[in-house]
Amino acid sequence: MTEASAHILLVEDDVTISDLLAYYLRKAGYQVTQEYDGRSALQRALASPFDLVLMDLLLPGLDGMSATREILRRKPGMPVIILSALAERERLLESFALGVRDYITKPFDVDVLLARIAANLRRTQSGAERPVASDSAGGVDLSDLRIDEDTRSIKTAHRQVSLTPKEHGLLSLLASQPGHLFSKEEITESVWHHRYVSSSRTLDVHVRRLRDKLRRVEAGLQIYGVRGVGYRLDAIEESEKTSLR
């Protein structure tokens, strides 16, 4: 599956909105299947292969949250993006606790939606949602580290440490391509879902906290930064192993 040929299940009960979204998705090169209620969407999602699901919450019959819960129970690796006019904190937390990849509130910018879809498809292709594996080609061995999706924690043979949702998203992104330098703009868009602001220290603070947690689990890994550019996850260099704080 390439990003451009991805098959998306669009679940939206408003026919006008559904058709408009389907138009833009097809224009972007995606295959689109439309469903208009939760039960039909669930049946279709379980019966057919899809690369991503766009799910509204307020659906007739079976609501979108219940349909999503069952989809992710049966297909835990399925990327699901919630599209909803409901922006309550509890619903966002419930969605992410289920394993939803993203939550976008209506009204939204179509270009932003397309960017988030593309980012989530890239994460799926690169394996960011799977246990971290060894990257022998790049000389980075991450096979001893596991990013646990259920408990939002990192584990090694030595210990386990909990992550906040943003720390989890940040580490999953960096671990999707070990050794790759992700720009601050790319990280902010993928993890925080807004444009990077150079005066903000939010990303830097999360990186510092993650570095500390990687040390605590003795992962043998470090998050390296290039000033003004971005961050990468890599093996700790031999010269740093005794001096790294």
Contacts in CASP RR format, 6 or more apart in sequence:
PFRMAT RR
TARGET T0000
AUTHOR 0000-0000-0000
METHOD contacts of the structure
MODEL  1
MTEASAHILLVEDDVTISDLLAYYLRKAGYQVTQEYDGRSALQRALASPF
DLVLMDLLLPGLDGMSATREILRRKPGMPVIILSALAERERLLESFALGV
RDYITKPFDVDVLLARIAANLRRTQSGAERPVASDSAGGVDLSDLRIDED
TRSIKTAHRQVSLTPKEHGLLSLLASQPGHLFSKEEITESVWHHRYVSSS
RTLDVHVRRLRDKLRRVEAGLQIYGVRGVGYRLDAIEESEKTSLR
1 51 0 8 1.000
1 125 0 8 1.000
3 118 0 8 1.000
3 121 0 8 1.000
3 122 0 8 1.000
3 125 0 8 1.000
4 28 0 8 1.000
4 29 0 8 1.000
4 30 0 8 1.000
5 29 0 8 1.000
5 30 0 8 1.000
5 31 0 8 1.000
6 30 0 8 1.000
6 31 0 8 1.000
6 51 0 8 1.000
6 52 0 8 1.000
6 121 0 8 1.000
7 30 0 8 1.000
7 31 0 8 1.000
7 32 0 8 1.000
7 33 0 8 1.000
7 49 0 8 1.000
7 50 0 8 1.000
7 51 0 8 1.000
8 25 0 8 1.000
8 30 0 8 1.000
8 31 0 8 1.000
8 32 0 8 1.000
8 33 0 8 1.000
8 50 0 8 1.000
8 51 0 8 1.000
8 52 0 8 1.000
8 53 0 8 1.000
8 54 0 8 1.000
8 117 0 8 1.000
9 33 0 8 1.000
9 35 0 8 1.000
9 41 0 8 1.000
9 44 0 8 1.000
9 45 0 8 1.000
9 48 0 8 1.000
9 50 0 8 1.000
9 52 0 8 1.000
9 53 0 8 1.000
9 54 0 8 1.000
10 18 0 8 1.000
10 21 0 8 1.000
10 22 0 8 1.000
10 25 0 8 1.000
10 32 0 8 1.000
10 33 0 8 1.000
10 34 0 8 1.000
10 35 0 8 1.000
10 54 0 8 1.000
11 34 0 8 1.000
11 35 0 8 1.000
11 36 0 8 1.000
11 38 0 8 1.000
11 41 0 8 1.000
11 53 0 8 1.000
11 54 0 8 1.000
11 55 0 8 1.000
11 56 0 8 1.000
11 59 0 8 1.000
11 64 0 8 1.000
11 67 0 8 1.000
12 18 0 8 1.000
12 21 0 8 1.000
12 34 0 8 1.000
12 36 0 8 1.000
12 54 0 8 1.000
12 56 0 8 1.000
12 83 0 8 1.000
13 36 0 8 1.000
13 37 0 8 1.000
13 56 0 8 1.000
13 58 0 8 1.000
13 59 0 8 1.000
13 60 0 8 1.000
14 56 0 8 1.000
15 36 0 8 1.000
18 34 0 8 1.000
18 36 0 8 1.000
19 34 0 8 1.000
21 54 0 8 1.000
21 110 0 8 1.000
21 113 0 8 1.000
22 32 0 8 1.000
22 34 0 8 1.000
24 110 0 8 1.000
24 114 0 8 1.000
25 32 0 8 1.000
25 114 0 8 1.000
25 117 0 8 1.000
26 32 0 8 1.000
28 114 0 8 1.000
30 117 0 8 1.000
33 44 0 8 1.000
33 48 0 8 1.000
33 50 0 8 1.000
35 41 0 8 1.000
35 44 0 8 1.000
36 59 0 8 1.000
36 60 0 8 1.000
37 59 0 8 1.000
37 60 0 8 1.000
37 61 0 8 1.000
37 62 0 8 1.000
38 59 0 8 1.000
38 60 0 8 1.000
38 61 0 8 1.000
38 62 0 8 1.000
38 63 0 8 1.000
38 64 0 8 1.000
38 66 0 8 1.000
38 67 0 8 1.000
39 61 0 8 1.000
39 62 0 8 1.000
39 67 0 8 1.000
41 53 0 8 1.000
41 55 0 8 1.000
41 59 0 8 1.000
41 62 0 8 1.000
41 64 0 8 1.000
41 67 0 8 1.000
42 62 0 8 1.000
42 67 0 8 1.000
42 70 0 8 1.000
42 71 0 8 1.000
45 53 0 8 1.000
45 67 0 8 1.000
45 71 0 8 1.000
45 75 0 8 1.000
45 78 0 8 1.000
46 70 0 8 1.000
46 71 0 8 1.000
46 74 0 8 1.000
46 75 0 8 1.000
50 78 0 8 1.000
51 79 0 8 1.000
51 121 0 8 1.000
51 124 0 8 1.000
52 78 0 8 1.000
52 79 0 8 1.000
52 80 0 8 1.000
52 81 0 8 1.000
52 117 0 8 1.000
52 120 0 8 1.000
52 121 0 8 1.000
52 124 0 8 1.000
53 68 0 8 1.000
53 71 0 8 1.000
53 78 0 8 1.000
53 79 0 8 1.000
53 80 0 8 1.000
53 81 0 8 1.000
54 81 0 8 1.000
54 83 0 8 1.000
54 117 0 8 1.000
55 64 0 8 1.000
55 67 0 8 1.000
55 68 0 8 1.000
55 80 0 8 1.000
55 81 0 8 1.000
55 82 0 8 1.000
55 83 0 8 1.000
56 64 0 8 1.000
56 82 0 8 1.000
56 83 0 8 1.000
56 84 0 8 1.000
57 63 0 8 1.000
57 64 0 8 1.000
57 65 0 8 1.000
57 82 0 8 1.000
57 84 0 8 1.000
57 86 0 8 1.000
57 91 0 8 1.000
58 64 0 8 1.000
58 84 0 8 1.000
58 85 0 8 1.000
58 86 0 8 1.000
59 67 0 8 1.000
65 91 0 8 1.000
65 94 0 8 1.000
65 95 0 8 1.000
65 98 0 8 1.000
68 80 0 8 1.000
68 82 0 8 1.000
68 95 0 8 1.000
68 98 0 8 1.000
68 100 0 8 1.000
69 98 0 8 1.000
71 78 0 8 1.000
71 80 0 8 1.000
72 78 0 8 1.000
72 80 0 8 1.000
72 98 0 8 1.000
72 99 0 8 1.000
72 100 0 8 1.000
76 149 0 8 1.000
77 124 0 8 1.000
77 129 0 8 1.000
79 101 0 8 1.000
79 120 0 8 1.000
79 121 0 8 1.000
79 123 0 8 1.000
79 124 0 8 1.000
79 129 0 8 1.000
80 99 0 8 1.000
80 100 0 8 1.000
80 101 0 8 1.000
81 100 0 8 1.000
81 101 0 8 1.000
81 102 0 8 1.000
81 103 0 8 1.000
81 104 0 8 1.000
81 116 0 8 1.000
81 117 0 8 1.000
81 120 0 8 1.000
82 95 0 8 1.000
82 100 0 8 1.000
82 102 0 8 1.000
82 103 0 8 1.000
82 104 0 8 1.000
83 104 0 8 1.000
83 106 0 8 1.000
83 108 0 8 1.000
83 113 0 8 1.000
84 91 0 8 1.000
84 103 0 8 1.000
84 104 0 8 1.000
84 105 0 8 1.000
84 106 0 8 1.000
85 105 0 8 1.000
85 106 0 8 1.000
86 105 0 8 1.000
87 105 0 8 1.000
91 103 0 8 1.000
92 103 0 8 1.000
95 103 0 8 1.000
96 103 0 8 1.000
96 165 0 8 1.000
99 149 0 8 1.000
101 120 0 8 1.000
101 123 0 8 1.000
102 116 0 8 1.000
102 120 0 8 1.000
102 193 0 8 1.000
104 112 0 8 1.000
104 113 0 8 1.000
104 116 0 8 1.000
104 193 0 8 1.000
115 189 0 8 1.000
116 193 0 8 1.000
119 189 0 8 1.000
119 190 0 8 1.000
122 176 0 8 1.000
123 129 0 8 1.000
123 172 0 8 1.000
123 173 0 8 1.000
123 176 0 8 1.000
123 190 0 8 1.000
126 176 0 8 1.000
126 177 0 8 1.000
127 176 0 8 1.000
128 172 0 8 1.000
128 173 0 8 1.000
128 175 0 8 1.000
128 176 0 8 1.000
129 149 0 8 1.000
129 172 0 8 1.000
131 146 0 8 1.000
131 147 0 8 1.000
132 142 0 8 1.000
132 143 0 8 1.000
132 145 0 8 1.000
132 146 0 8 1.000
132 147 0 8 1.000
132 175 0 8 1.000
132 178 0 8 1.000
133 142 0 8 1.000
133 143 0 8 1.000
134 140 0 8 1.000
134 141 0 8 1.000
134 142 0 8 1.000
134 143 0 8 1.000
135 141 0 8 1.000
135 142 0 8 1.000
135 178 0 8 1.000
135 179 0 8 1.000
138 178 0 8 1.000
138 179 0 8 1.000
139 235 0 8 1.000
140 178 0 8 1.000
140 179 0 8 1.000
140 221 0 8 1.000
140 233 0 8 1.000
140 234 0 8 1.000
140 235 0 8 1.000
141 235 0 8 1.000
142 175 0 8 1.000
142 178 0 8 1.000
142 221 0 8 1.000
142 233 0 8 1.000
144 156 0 8 1.000
144 157 0 8 1.000
144 219 0 8 1.000
144 220 0 8 1.000
145 154 0 8 1.000
145 155 0 8 1.000
145 156 0 8 1.000
145 175 0 8 1.000
145 217 0 8 1.000
145 219 0 8 1.000
145 221 0 8 1.000
146 154 0 8 1.000
146 155 0 8 1.000
146 156 0 8 1.000
147 153 0 8 1.000
147 154 0 8 1.000
147 168 0 8 1.000
147 171 0 8 1.000
147 172 0 8 1.000
147 175 0 8 1.000
148 154 0 8 1.000
148 155 0 8 1.000
148 160 0 8 1.000
151 160 0 8 1.000
151 162 0 8 1.000
152 162 0 8 1.000
152 163 0 8 1.000
152 164 0 8 1.000
152 165 0 8 1.000
152 168 0 8 1.000
153 160 0 8 1.000
153 161 0 8 1.000
153 162 0 8 1.000
153 163 0 8 1.000
154 160 0 8 1.000
154 161 0 8 1.000
154 163 0 8 1.000
154 171 0 8 1.000
154 213 0 8 1.000
154 214 0 8 1.000
154 217 0 8 1.000
154 219 0 8 1.000
155 217 0 8 1.000
156 217 0 8 1.000
156 218 0 8 1.000
156 219 0 8 1.000
158 217 0 8 1.000
158 218 0 8 1.000
159 216 0 8 1.000
159 217 0 8 1.000
159 218 0 8 1.000
160 217 0 8 1.000
161 213 0 8 1.000
161 216 0 8 1.000
161 217 0 8 1.000
163 171 0 8 1.000
163 210 0 8 1.000
163 213 0 8 1.000
164 209 0 8 1.000
166 191 0 8 1.000
166 192 0 8 1.000
166 206 0 8 1.000
167 206 0 8 1.000
167 209 0 8 1.000
167 210 0 8 1.000
167 213 0 8 1.000
169 190 0 8 1.000
169 191 0 8 1.000
170 187 0 8 1.000
170 191 0 8 1.000
170 203 0 8 1.000
170 206 0 8 1.000
170 207 0 8 1.000
170 210 0 8 1.000
171 210 0 8 1.000
171 233 0 8 1.000
173 182 0 8 1.000
173 187 0 8 1.000
173 190 0 8 1.000
173 191 0 8 1.000
174 182 0 8 1.000
174 223 0 8 1.000
174 231 0 8 1.000
174 232 0 8 1.000
174 233 0 8 1.000
175 233 0 8 1.000
178 232 0 8 1.000
178 233 0 8 1.000
178 234 0 8 1.000
179 232 0 8 1.000
179 233 0 8 1.000
179 234 0 8 1.000
180 232 0 8 1.000
181 225 0 8 1.000
181 226 0 8 1.000
181 229 0 8 1.000
181 230 0 8 1.000
181 231 0 8 1.000
181 232 0 8 1.000
182 230 0 8 1.000
182 231 0 8 1.000
182 232 0 8 1.000
183 229 0 8 1.000
183 230 0 8 1.000
184 196 0 8 1.000
184 203 0 8 1.000
184 228 0 8 1.000
184 229 0 8 1.000
184 230 0 8 1.000
184 231 0 8 1.000
185 195 0 8 1.000
185 196 0 8 1.000
187 196 0 8 1.000
187 203 0 8 1.000
187 230 0 8 1.000
187 231 0 8 1.000
188 194 0 8 1.000
188 195 0 8 1.000
188 196 0 8 1.000
188 203 0 8 1.000
189 195 0 8 1.000
189 196 0 8 1.000
192 202 0 8 1.000
192 203 0 8 1.000
196 203 0 8 1.000
207 223 0 8 1.000
207 225 0 8 1.000
207 231 0 8 1.000
210 223 0 8 1.000
211 222 0 8 1.000
211 223 0 8 1.000
214 220 0 8 1.000
214 221 0 8 1.000
214 222 0 8 1.000
214 223 0 8 1.000
215 244 0 8 1.000
220 235 0 8 1.000
220 236 0 8 1.000
221 233 0 8 1.000
221 234 0 8 1.000
221 235 0 8 1.000
221 236 0 8 1.000
222 233 0 8 1.000
222 234 0 8 1.000
222 235 0 8 1.000
222 236 0 8 1.000
222 237 0 8 1.000
222 240 0 8 1.000
222 244 0 8 1.000
223 231 0 8 1.000
223 232 0 8 1.000
223 233 0 8 1.000
224 231 0 8 1.000
224 232 0 8 1.000
224 233 0 8 1.000
224 234 0 8 1.000
225 231 0 8 1.000
225 232 0 8 1.000
226 232 0 8 1.000
236 244 0 8 1.000
END
